[in-house]
Amino acid sequence: MSDAIKVGFVPLSSAARGILVVFCDDSLKVGPATAKALGGAIEIVKRAAAAAAFKGKSGAALDILAPEGVKAARLLVIGADKAASLKTNDFLEFGGVAASKLSAGTTAMTIMAELPDGAMTSEQAVAIASGLRLRAYKFDRYKTKKKDGEEGGTRADISLAVGDANAAKKAFTAAGHVVDGVIIARDLVNEPPNVLFPEEFARRASQLRKLGVKVEVLDVKAMQKLGMGALLGVGQGSARPSRTVIMRWEGGKKGEAPVAFVGKGVCFDTGGISIKPAGSMEDMKGDMGGAACVVGLMHALAARKAKANVVGAIGLVENMPDGNAQRPGDIVTSMSGQTIEIINTDAEGRLVLADVLWYVAKKVKPKFMVDLATLTGAIVVALGTDHAGMFSNNDELAERLLTAGIETGDKVWRMPLGPEYDKLIDSQFADMKNTGGRHGGSITAAQFLQRFVDGTPWAHLDIAGTAMGAPKTDINQSWGSGYGVRLLDRLVADHYERK
């Protein structure tokens, strides 16, 4: 996987190259190695800070061109505020801030990974390196013309000066694979739907075999044999045949039950016969953000040789409105045998997940399973774009996801489930209907999914507000965010590797 930037680790005593990046606290104090590297330029920093009202606030940047007293052509001072209170995510954002100062062309940068009280830990330095790569990501492969100054793209050779270069290099090997997984998920979400349709998505997921992942692709005939009438009903209006992909990484104890992750993969969603308005329909190329996350996660786990048994399952369809498309009023039979009345063909993601969840619950029998889906606009109304909505039938799993979300910045917020919501999806003609109306829309969707988990400990993440089109951040300037890869990688690590 090629990157716009190359990140390496060197000792703190190494000579600076190119742009010099240093850190200070809210009193403008720097570490001893940083002070030595700056020499007389410390006074320039103080004068520039006073002129710019720079107070060392966390993530704030003071950019000084051609500073006297140092060889660097440019000096970037990043505020670390009260260094003792910093969290890992703060360092991730520091890397993003540094990357934001890179311009087109080939650039060298040296980052002094030191706080006022001494060298950063390897974990902190690695977080900066991860933030650099995540911020530098761009999806411009279909552009034939670039703006002035962008023709050559940004190429940077970045050195992180650290206390223990070998330890940082070792730690970044695993962390770098997780970043790769995020980038893979972003690429998939950003791809146009005429390029990434169900068969092509399945082909890309199958490339995980190179890393030792066992991949099984179920075609329409195989799904018909399994009785996946809910999933197949969604895709029957498309010229592109549906697929389900089952990915297995067996890095844990032989015979130990796996954990499982399920992704909604609607490669394009017109709404079907219940067609969406034309405005912003192009965004529905990202309706496979859940499946993208699962593929990115499986790449991260396999590439870093996670000591875990994990199954990833994705249902891949297009929801199109041709003469063979499913209609409001149709009744379909799911793999579970439960029947579903179709009220609105635009409530299609839950139909896809219903069959894949049942398949995983019955055939994989995981310890727990988590599904991710860009499922409802209602969750965006409820939570905005900073948190994914989390629904769970298991308090322990919910708490672990909440903790992992805080640690990684892929935040979740628990939403309610309850039998009173079942009344809204009861049908007079079938076992249930596929939508309960406007009120509590994200809750009734989750309540629907719960009917297909067969009692397995389960959590549903509604990522409609976080997987695509979310506001840009210090570590993501892309439309597709890759949300969920770091969250679930941490969940797996906490379950298997941090006992």
C-alpha positions in Angstrom: 0.0 0.0 0.0 1.6 3.3 -1.1 1.3 6.4 1.0 1.8 10.1 0.3 4.1 10.2 3.2 6.9 8.0 4.6 7.2 7.9 8.4 10.4 6.7 10.2 11.8 6.9 13.7 15.2 8.3 14.7 16.9 9.1 18.1 16.1 12.4 19.8 19.7 13.5 19.2 19.4 13.3 15.4 19.9 16.4 13.3 16.7 17.9 12.1 15.8 17.8 8.4 13.3 20.1 6.6 10.4 21.4 8.6 11.0 21.2 12.4 8.0 20.4 14.5 8.2 20.8 18.3 5.8 20.7 21.2 5.3 23.1 24.1 2.9 23.4 27.1 0.6 26.2 28.0 3.6 28.1 29.4 5.6 27.7 26.2 8.0 25.3 28.0 9.7 22.7 25.8 11.6 19.5 26.6 15.4 19.4 27.1 16.2 17.9 23.7 13.9 20.3 22.0 15.5 23.2 23.7 18.9 22.1 22.5 17.6 21.7 18.9 16.1 25.2 19.0 19.0 27.0 20.6 18.6 30.7 20.4 15.4 30.3 18.4 13.5 29.9 21.7 13.4 33.6 22.0 11.9 33.9 18.5 9.2 31.4 19.5 8.3 33.5 22.5 8.1 36.7 20.4 6.1 35.0 17.7 3.7 33.5 20.3 3.1 36.9 21.8 2.4 38.4 18.4 0.0 35.6 17.4 -1.6 35.3 20.9 -0.5 31.7 20.9 -1.1 30.2 24.4 0.0 26.6 23.8 -3.6 25.3 23.6 -3.7 21.6 22.7 -3.6 21.2 18.9 -3.0 24.9 18.2 -0.1 25.6 15.9 2.4 28.4 15.6 4.1 28.5 12.2 7.4 30.4 11.9 9.0 30.8 8.5 12.8 31.0 8.1 13.5 31.2 11.9 16.9 32.5 12.9 19.1 30.2 15.0 18.0 26.9 13.5 18.8 25.2 10.2 15.2 24.4 9.5 13.5 26.6 6.9 10.3 26.4 8.8 9.5 25.9 12.5 6.1 24.6 13.6 5.3 24.8 17.3 2.3 22.6 18.4 0.6 23.3 21.7 0.2 20.4 24.2 -1.5 22.5 26.9 -1.2 20.7 30.2 0.9 17.7 29.0 0.0 15.5 32.0 -3.6 15.4 31.0 -3.1 14.3 27.3 -4.7 11.2 26.0 -3.6 9.0 23.1 -6.2 10.6 20.8 -4.6 14.0 21.4 -1.3 12.7 20.0 -3.2 11.3 17.0 -4.6 14.8 16.4 -1.1 16.3 16.8 0.0 14.1 13.9 -2.9 15.4 11.9 -2.0 19.0 12.7 1.5 18.4 11.5 0.4 16.8 8.3 -1.9 19.7 7.6 1.1 21.9 7.2 2.6 19.9 4.4 2.3 21.4 0.9 2.5 19.9 -2.6 5.9 18.6 -3.6 8.5 16.6 -1.8 9.0 17.7 1.7 11.2 16.6 4.7 9.9 17.0 8.2 11.4 16.2 11.6 9.1 15.9 14.6 10.6 16.2 18.1 8.5 13.6 20.0 9.1 15.2 23.3 7.1 17.0 25.9 8.4 19.4 28.6 9.0 16.6 31.0 10.9 14.4 28.5 10.5 12.0 25.6 7.1 10.8 24.6 6.3 7.2 25.1 6.4 4.8 22.1 2.6 4.7 22.2 2.4 8.4 22.0 4.9 8.7 19.2 3.1 6.0 17.3 -0.2 7.8 17.6 1.5 10.9 16.0 2.7 8.7 13.2 -0.8 7.2 12.7 -2.3 10.7 12.7 0.1 11.8 10.0 -0.9 9.0 7.7 -4.6 9.4 8.3 -4.6 13.1 7.7 -2.5 12.8 4.5 -5.0 10.4 2.9 -6.6 11.7 -0.3 -9.0 10.0 -2.7 -8.2 11.6 -6.1 -7.6 8.7 -8.4 -10.3 9.8 -10.9 -9.0 13.4 -11.2 -7.2 14.1 -14.5 -6.6 17.7 -13.7 -5.3 19.2 -10.5 -5.4 22.6 -9.0 -2.4 24.9 -9.2 0.3 23.6 -6.8 -1.3 20.1 -6.6 0.0 18.6 -9.8 2.8 16.6 -8.2 0.8 15.8 -5.0 2.2 15.9 -1.5 5.2 13.7 -0.9 6.9 13.8 2.5 9.7 12.0 4.3 9.0 12.4 8.0 11.3 11.5 10.9 10.0 11.2 14.4 12.8 11.9 16.8 12.0 9.6 19.8 13.5 8.3 23.0 13.6 4.7 21.9 13.5 4.4 18.1 13.5 0.6 18.1 10.6 0.3 20.4 8.6 2.9 18.4 9.4 1.1 15.1 8.1 -2.2 16.6 5.0 -0.6 17.9 4.2 1.2 14.7 4.4 -2.1 12.7 1.1 -3.2 14.2 -0.5 0.3 14.4 0.4 0.9 10.7 -1.6 -2.1 9.7 -4.6 -0.7 11.5 -4.1 2.6 9.6 -4.0 0.5 6.4 -7.3 -1.0 7.4 -8.9 2.5 7.9 -7.5 3.6 4.5 -9.0 0.5 2.8 -12.4 1.3 4.3 -12.1 4.9 3.2 -11.2 3.8 -0.3 -14.2 1.5 -0.5 -16.7 4.1 0.7 -15.2 6.8 -1.7 -15.4 4.6 -4.8 -18.1 5.4 -7.3 -21.0 2.9 -7.5 -20.3 2.1 -11.2 -16.9 0.8 -10.1 -17.8 -0.8 -6.8 -20.8 -3.0 -7.2 -21.5 -6.3 -5.3 -19.3 -8.6 -7.5 -16.4 -6.1 -7.5 -16.7 -5.6 -3.7 -16.6 -9.3 -3.2 -13.5 -9.6 -5.4 -11.7 -6.9 -3.4 -12.7 -8.6 -0.1 -11.3 -11.9 -1.6 -7.9 -10.3 -1.8 -7.6 -10.8 1.9 -6.7 -14.4 1.1 -3.2 -13.1 0.4 -2.9 -12.3 4.2 -4.2 -15.8 5.2 -7.9 -14.9 5.6 -10.2 -17.7 4.5 -12.8 -16.1 2.2 -16.1 -17.7 1.0 -18.3 -15.9 -1.5 -21.9 -16.9 -1.7 -23.6 -16.2 -5.0 -27.3 -15.9 -5.6 -27.8 -19.6 -6.1 -26.0 -20.4 -2.8 -28.1 -17.8 -1.0 -31.3 -19.1 -2.5 -30.4 -22.6 -1.2 -29.9 -21.1 2.3 -33.2 -19.3 2.1 -31.9 -15.8 2.3 -35.1 -14.3 0.9 -34.8 -11.0 2.8 -31.4 -10.1 1.4 -32.2 -11.4 -2.1 -35.4 -9.4 -2.2 -33.5 -6.2 -1.9 -31.2 -6.9 -4.8 -33.7 -8.5 -7.2 -34.3 -5.1 -9.0 -30.7 -4.7 -9.9 -28.8 -6.0 -13.0 -25.9 -6.5 -10.6 -26.3 -9.8 -8.7 -26.0 -9.8 -4.9 -23.2 -11.5 -2.9 -22.5 -12.5 0.7 -18.9 -12.7 1.7 -17.7 -14.7 4.8 -14.1 -13.9 6.0 -12.4 -16.0 8.6 -9.2 -15.1 10.4 -8.0 -17.9 12.7 -5.1 -16.4 14.6 -6.3 -17.6 18.1 -6.5 -20.9 19.9 -7.5 -23.7 17.6 -11.2 -24.6 18.1 -12.0 -21.6 20.2 -15.2 -19.9 19.2 -14.7 -16.7 17.2 -16.1 -13.2 17.6 -18.0 -11.9 14.6 -18.6 -8.6 12.8 -21.3 -8.1 10.2 -21.5 -5.2 7.7 -24.3 -3.8 5.6 -23.1 -3.5 2.1 -25.7 -1.7 0.0 -23.3 -0.6 -2.8 -25.9 1.9 -4.1 -29.3 2.7 -2.6 -31.9 4.4 -4.8 -34.6 3.5 -2.3 -36.0 1.0 -4.8 -39.7 1.5 -5.6 -40.0 3.8 -2.6 -37.4 5.9 -4.4 -35.4 8.6 -2.7 -35.5 12.3 -3.7 -32.8 13.2 -6.3 -31.1 15.7 -4.0 -27.9 14.1 -2.5 -28.8 10.6 -3.8 -25.2 10.4 -5.0 -24.2 10.0 -1.3 -25.9 6.6 -1.4 -22.7 5.1 -2.9 -21.6 5.2 0.8 -24.4 3.0 2.0 -21.9 0.2 2.3 -19.8 1.9 5.0 -20.5 -1.0 7.4 -19.2 -3.6 5.0 -16.2 -1.4 4.2 -15.3 -1.2 7.9 -15.5 -5.0 8.2 -13.1 -5.5 5.3 -10.7 -2.9 6.7 -10.9 -4.5 10.1 -10.2 -8.0 8.7 -7.2 -6.6 6.8 -5.9 -5.0 10.0 -6.2 -8.1 12.1 -4.7 -10.4 9.5 -1.8 -8.0 8.6 -0.8 -7.6 12.3 -1.3 -11.3 12.9 -3.8 -10.8 15.7 -4.0 -13.6 18.2 -7.7 -13.9 17.7 -10.4 -15.9 15.9 -12.6 -13.5 14.0 -15.3 -13.8 11.4 -16.3 -10.9 9.2 -19.5 -11.2 7.1 -20.9 -8.7 4.6 -24.1 -8.7 2.6 -23.6 -6.9 -0.7 -26.6 -5.7 -2.8 -27.8 -2.8 -5.0 -31.2 -1.5 -4.3 -32.6 -0.5 -7.7 -36.2 0.1 -9.1 -36.6 -1.9 -12.2 -39.6 -4.1 -13.2 -38.4 -7.0 -11.1 -37.9 -4.9 -8.0 -39.6 -5.7 -4.7 -42.7 -3.7 -4.0 -44.3 -2.2 -0.9 -46.8 -4.9 0.2 -44.6 -7.8 -0.7 -43.9 -10.5 1.9 -40.5 -12.2 2.0 -39.3 -15.1 4.0 -35.9 -14.7 5.8 -33.3 -17.4 6.3 -34.7 -17.7 9.9 -38.1 -18.6 8.5 -39.6 -15.4 9.9 -41.7 -13.5 7.3 -41.4 -9.8 6.7 -44.0 -7.5 5.1 -42.3 -4.8 3.0 -43.8 -1.4 3.9 -41.0 0.7 2.5 -38.4 -0.6 0.1 -36.0 2.1 1.3 -35.8 0.3 4.6 -33.6 -2.2 2.9 -30.4 -2.4 5.0 -32.1 -4.2 7.9 -33.3 -6.9 5.4 -29.8 -7.5 4.3 -28.5 -7.7 7.8 -31.4 -9.9 9.0 -30.2 -12.8 6.8 -26.4 -12.3 7.4 -26.9 -12.0 11.2 -28.9 -15.2 11.2 -26.3 -17.0 9.1 -23.5 -15.9 11.5 -25.5 -16.7 14.7 -26.5 -20.2 13.5 -23.5 -21.3 11.4 -20.6 -19.5 13.2 -21.9 -19.5 16.7 -19.7 -16.6 17.8 -19.0 -15.5 21.4 -20.5 -12.2 20.4 -21.3 -10.3 17.2 -21.4 -6.6 16.3 -23.0 -5.3 13.1 -22.3 -1.9 11.5 -24.7 -0.2 9.1 -25.4 3.2 7.7 -29.0 2.3 8.6 -31.2 5.3 9.5 -31.3 9.0 9.0 -33.1 9.0 12.4 -29.7 8.3 14.2 -28.2 11.5 12.6 -31.2 13.5 13.9 -30.7 12.0 17.4 -26.9 12.0 17.7 -25.5 14.2 14.8 -22.2 13.1 13.3 -19.9 12.7 16.3 -21.3 9.5 17.8 -22.6 6.3 16.3 -25.8 4.9 17.8 -25.2 1.7 19.7 -27.9 -0.8 20.6 -27.2 -4.0 22.5 -28.7 -7.0 24.2 -25.6 -7.4 26.4 -24.5 -4.8 28.9 -20.9 -6.1 29.1 -20.4 -5.9 25.4 -22.0 -2.4 25.3 -19.6 -1.2 28.1 -16.6 -2.5 26.2 -17.6 -0.8 23.0 -18.2 2.5 24.9 -14.7 2.2 26.4 -13.1 1.3 23.1 -14.9 4.3 21.5 -13.5 6.7 24.0 -10.0 5.3 23.7 -10.0 5.4 19.9 -12.1 8.4 19.1 -14.6 6.3 17.2 -17.3 7.2 19.7 -20.6 5.4 20.4 -23.6 6.3 22.4 -26.0 3.7 23.8 -29.6 3.9 22.7 -32.6 2.0 24.1 -34.2 -1.3 23.2 -37.4 -2.6 24.6 -40.4 -4.8 23.9 -42.7 -1.8 23.7 -41.0 -0.9 20.4 -41.8 -4.3 19.0 -45.4 -3.2 18.7 -44.4 -0.7 16.1 -43.1 -3.4 13.7 -45.8 -6.0 14.2 -47.6 -6.8 11.0 -51.2 -8.0 10.4 -50.1 -10.0 7.4 -46.6 -11.4 8.3 -44.5 -11.9 11.4 -43.2 -8.4 11.2 -43.0 -5.4 8.9 -39.7 -3.7 7.9 -40.4 -0.3 9.3 -42.2 1.1 12.2 -42.7 4.6 10.9 -41.0 7.9 11.7 -41.1 7.8 15.5 -38.0 6.1 17.0 -36.9 5.1 13.6 -33.4 4.0 14.6 -34.7 2.1 17.6 -37.4 0.1 15.7 -34.7 -0.7 13.1 -32.5 -2.1 15.8 -35.5 -3.9 17.4 -36.1 -5.5 14.0 -32.5 -6.7 13.8 -32.6 -8.2 17.3 -35.1 -10.7 16.1 -32.4 -12.3 14.0 -29.6 -12.7 16.5 -31.0 -15.9 18.1 -29.9 -14.8 21.6 -26.3 -14.3 20.7 -24.6 -11.4 22.6 -24.9 -8.6 20.1 -24.5 -5.0 19.4 -25.7 -2.9 16.5 -23.9 0.2 15.5 -25.9 2.7 13.3 -23.1 4.6 11.6 -25.2 6.7 9.2 -23.7 9.9 10.6 -20.1 8.8 11.1 -19.1 6.6 8.1 -19.6 9.2 5.3 -20.0 12.9 4.9 -19.2 13.6 8.5 -17.4 16.9 9.3 -13.7 17.0 8.5 -11.3 16.5 11.4 -7.6 16.8 12.2 -7.2 13.1 11.1 -9.6 12.9 8.3 -10.2 15.3 5.3 -12.0 12.6 3.3 -15.7 12.1 2.6 -15.4 8.5 3.7 -14.0 8.3 7.3 -13.1 4.7 7.8 -15.2 4.8 11.0 -15.2 1.7 13.1 -11.9 0.0 12.1 -9.9 1.4 15.0 -12.9 0.9 17.3 -13.3 -2.8 16.6 -9.6 -3.5 16.4 -9.4 -2.2 19.9 -12.4 -4.3 21.0 -10.7 -7.4 19.6 -7.4 -6.6 21.2 -9.1 -6.0 24.6 -11.0 -9.3 24.3 -8.1 -11.5 23.2 -4.8 -9.8 23.7 -4.9 -7.7 26.8 -6.1 -10.2 29.4 
